[in-house]
Amino acid sequence: MLFALYALLLLGGMYLVGVSFASPILPGLIFIAGVLCISAAVAVPIVVQRMSQDHARPPGD
């Protein structure tokens, strides 16, 4: 499930960045949305890994 979210964000962001160059309406906004999607795709595995490490620690550490 996590891989699907990562792939969707990454490919969707790449699509938005590509479409922004041909868009006649608000190309800058579409480009920024694409960059934010790609950034979120990179952040998802990092956040999930840190969350799983926090749950693995014993209480009090």
C-alpha positions in Angstrom: 0.0 0.0 0.0 2.8 2.4 0.9 4.6 1.6 -2.4 1.4 2.5 -4.3 1.2 5.9 -2.5 4.8 6.6 -3.2 4.5 5.7 -6.9 1.3 7.7 -7.3 2.8 10.8 -5.7 6.1 10.4 -7.7 4.5 9.8 -11.1 1.7 12.3 -10.5 4.2 14.9 -9.6 6.3 14.2 -12.7 3.2 14.4 -14.8 2.3 17.8 -13.3 5.7 19.2 -13.9 5.6 18.1 -17.5 2.1 19.4 -18.1 3.0 22.8 -16.5 5.1 23.7 -19.5 2.2 23.3 -21.9 -0.5 24.7 -19.7 -1.9 28.1 -20.8 -3.5 28.7 -17.4 -1.4 29.0 -14.2 1.7 27.1 -15.3 3.6 28.2 -12.3 1.0 26.9 -9.9 0.9 23.5 -11.6 4.7 23.3 -11.6 4.8 24.1 -7.8 2.1 21.4 -7.2 4.2 18.9 -9.1 7.3 19.7 -7.1 5.4 19.4 -3.9 4.1 16.0 -4.9 7.6 14.8 -5.7 8.8 16.1 -2.4 6.0 14.3 -0.6 6.9 11.1 -2.4 10.5 11.4 -1.2 9.3 12.2 2.4 6.9 9.3 2.8 9.4 6.5 3.2 11.5 8.7 5.5 8.6 9.5 7.8 7.4 5.9 7.8 10.8 4.6 8.7 11.2 7.1 11.6 7.7 6.2 12.9 8.5 2.5 12.8 11.8 3.1 14.7 10.0 5.1 17.3 7.5 2.2 17.9 10.4 -0.3 18.2 12.0 1.6 21.1 11.1 0.4 24.6 9.2 2.9 26.8 11.4 5.2 28.8 14.2 5.6 26.2 
